[in-house]
Amino acid sequence: MGLKMGKLIPREVETEDMLSDLPDFVLLHIMGFIKTKDAVQTCVLSTRWMHLWKNLTTLKLNSSHFQGIVPFSEFVSSILSYRDGSISLLDVDLRFPGYMNHNILNHFFEYVVSHGIQQLKLDTRLTKLPPCIFSCQSLKFLKISNPSTWDKKFVLPKSLGFPVLESLHIENVCFEMNEDDSSKDLCLLLVHELFPL
């Protein structure tokens, strides 16, 4: 008795989207580990994902993922405009080697302070921070990295303020510590390439 070879009929494979079945807080936790640009792009997955990124409490903003500083600046501005303003913004990592529009930067700093920022990492060509950062009532961790190849140095004021800051990491900055500094909660100070004023 011979076997008859026939065509295989493909069975429909039932795909299950287990990721979308997870609660929002789990998805947001996972999204907090990826670049914000990628997190925003999840909005095209389904209607469930459309606005999910707007509730992120962590932003990873890196200009190297853009075609220049102008698109990056526009992206940062859009993130701040469309993000759910009632949600705290706890952790921000901002990296850009060039110059960003002064108004966008000021808006960025005011936004993060007004939304309860706790951890702020800056890897950029800044020469100073706005006063709102030094008086921030929620900032516990601050890391400032200034490119060592840049001729202008980031200058921290003599009196830092930082009422609740616990950890300060500074790299390639000018800084002179004041004995009367009010950063009484500061537990960790990491310095790399400190320049005198």
Protein Blocks (a to p, Z undefined) as FASTA:
>chain_A
ZZddddddddddddddfklmpcfklmmmmmmmpcfklmmmmmmmpmmlmmmmmmpcbdcd
dfklpgbjklmmmmmmmmmmmpcfkbccfbdcdddfbdcdfklmmmmmmmmmmnopabdc
dddddfbdcfklmmockbmbdcddddfkbmbdcdddfblojmmbcbdcdehiacdddfkb
cblmlmbdcdehiadZZ
